[in-house]
Amino acid sequence: MNKLILFFISLQVSAQDLSIIRIAATGDILVHNAQQLEAAAHPEKFYYLWKELTPYLKSADITVGNLEAPVAMGIDANGRDHGDIGFRYDLKVYSGTNMRFNFHPQILDDLKKTGFDVLSIANNHSMDRKSIGVDRTLDELNRKNWAFTGARYSNGEGPWGVTTTKGGRRIFWLGCAENTNGNPDPKGQILKCYEQKSEIKKMVIEAFRTHQAVILMPHWGDEYSDKPNAGQIKWAQEMADLNVTAILGNHPHVLQPVEMIKETLVSYSLGNFIAWQAGLKRKTSMILYFDLKLNAQNKLKVINVESLPIYRDGTRMYPQLSALKGEFKNYIEKNLKSNLPYSNNK
């Protein structure tokens, strides 16, 4: 495995070559109590929490993230339906604590306003509002015309993956989760990374028949560990053997290594895009950018990788850019920074 070399980027991150597709990937979107309270009270709602990052996300052709909670209108933690109570934070229907999360559907509008295009909704909080919560989440995503992956309806309807098209080139996205925090998934609504690995491999092979790229979004690993575990490494290797284009992992809430396995870009964990968690490692994250270009075999391949450090101050997220100071600077330099960009532009 070859360790990637990353470097800092400025605002001008858009690929200049129109034949190149630039992807921006972020960490977990996990809005805790303090942030939900602020969003409910502020005129800009959730957007206020991360609006400083908007130019950097919109600069990419496709921006992706993991939405780590249901977006289940009116549903409480017991699966009861209270109807539309409005956008208010009541710790009953909408909450961000005690391992039971649910976001008001406004978050989908605000993420789209920020520049997000694709969401994985397969994660350990997917079943926090039970089966009806997954169904309601899918209703909201479909109603708002989102590209999403990793879950399906309780009646079995809906595909696991989703396709995006840019300049005639098709990318297949597939999200999965290692577990659902012990919450039952009796109707098999969340795609499981390990339990359904054979099914995932079949979907990868089938997708490559009609797509130029396949990108996987696993929710996996050990929380707060800055190293991938043996299961992550083995799974990534097996998927790289199938020539997947990239693997964009999340769940640990801290940064884990970014590397190349053969020609597959693997980011084991991108930390937190938004969360209210203590400690430098959980407040500091990055936006990962990578460029895809068509090769002679009509497949999109990673040709360049860059990173933009981001951090949380109070409830809000900000870009690091060159203003790195103190402990933030030391942490970023240790975990991300090096002298040259990775490039495989051949």
Sequence and secondary structure as in RCSB ss.txt:
>XXXX:A:sequence
MNKLILFFISLQVSAQDLSIIRIAATGDILVHNAQQLEAAAHPEKFYYLWKELTPYLKSADITVGNLEAPVAMGI
DANGRDHGDIGFRYDLKVYSGTNMRFNFHPQILDDLKKTGFDVLSIANNHSMDRKSIGVDRTLDELNRKNWAFTG
ARYSNGEGPWGVTTTKGGRRIFWLGCAENTNGNPDPKGQILKCYEQKSEIKKMVIEAFRTHQAVILMPHWGDEYS
DKPNAGQIKWAQEMADLNVTAILGNHPHVLQPVEMIKETLVSYSLGNFIAWQAGLKRKTSMILYFDLKLNAQNKL
KVINVESLPIYRDGTRMYPQLSALKGEFKNYIEKNLKSNLPYSNNK
>XXXX:A:secstr
 EE  B B  S  S SSTTEEEEEEEEEE   HHHHHHHHHSTTTTHHHHGGGHHHHHTSSEEEEEE S   TTB
 TTS B     S   SSSSEEETTEEE  THHHHHHHHHT  EEE  STTTTTTHHHHHHHHHHHHHHTT EEES
B  TTS S S EEEEETTEEEEEEEEES  TT   TT  B BTTTTHHHHHHHHHHHTTT SEEEEEEE S TT 
SS  HHHHHHHHHHHTTT SEEE B SSSB  EEEETTEEEES B EEE    SHHHHEEEEEEEEEEE TTS E
EEEEEEEEEEEEETTEEEE TT   HHHHHHHHHHTB SS EE   
